[in-house]
Amino acid sequence: MRVFKCSFCGEEIQIGKGLTYFKIDGAPLHFCSSKCKKSLLVYKRKPRRVKWTKHYPRQASQNVKANPNPL
């Protein structure tokens, strides 16, 4: 039983769920939803800049919340 990870958000995709897109060079891209597919292919977004993905850097946002006013 093989579980794939979404190529955009990093979520695990169960067997029989999600979408698989093959690029021209034959490389497969696995997506958990059409939201992820559109974000990467249509809107050309980078996963590191989208807050709801697992690739978004969490440490920067945690430091801001812990110390909102450094003065």
N, C-alpha and C positions, 0 to 999 in steps of 0.2 A: 504494500500500500504506500503510494508516494504522495506526499503533500507538497504542493508548490507554494512559493511566496509571490505575492503580487509584485510586478516589476515597478510599480509606482509607489504604493503606500507601504509595502512590506508586510502586509497581513498574510496569514496562512490561508490557503484555499483548499477546501476539501475536494475530494474526487467527485467529479460530476457537476461541480459548481464553477462559476466564473467564465472567463473568455480567454481564448488563446489566439494571438495574432502572430503571423509569421512575416518577418521582414523580407525584403527582396533577396538578401543574402542567405536566407534560410534560418536565421536565428529566431527562436520563439520568444514571445513576450506574453507573460501570463498576467491577467488582470482579474481582480475580484469583483469589479463592477464596471458599468459603463461610465461612471463618474471618473474612475481612474484612467480608463482608456481614452476618454476625451481630453482629460487634463494633460496626458503625455503626448498623444498623437495630434490632436486638433489644436489645443491651446499652447502646446510646447512649453509647459511649465516644468520647472525643476523641482524634484521632490524635496530637496533641502530647504526650499523657500516656502513650502506649503505647510501650515501649522498642524493639519490633521494627519500628516504622514508620520511614520516611525523614523524617517530619515531626517526629520527636522531636529536641529540641535537643541536639546532640552536644557542643557546646563546654563546657557545664556539667559533663558527665560526664568529659571529657578533663582539665579543670582539677583535678578531684578526684583522678584517677589520677596525675597528674604531681606533685602536692603533697599527699599524704595527711595529713601531720601538719605544719601550718603553724607550730607552736611552735618 
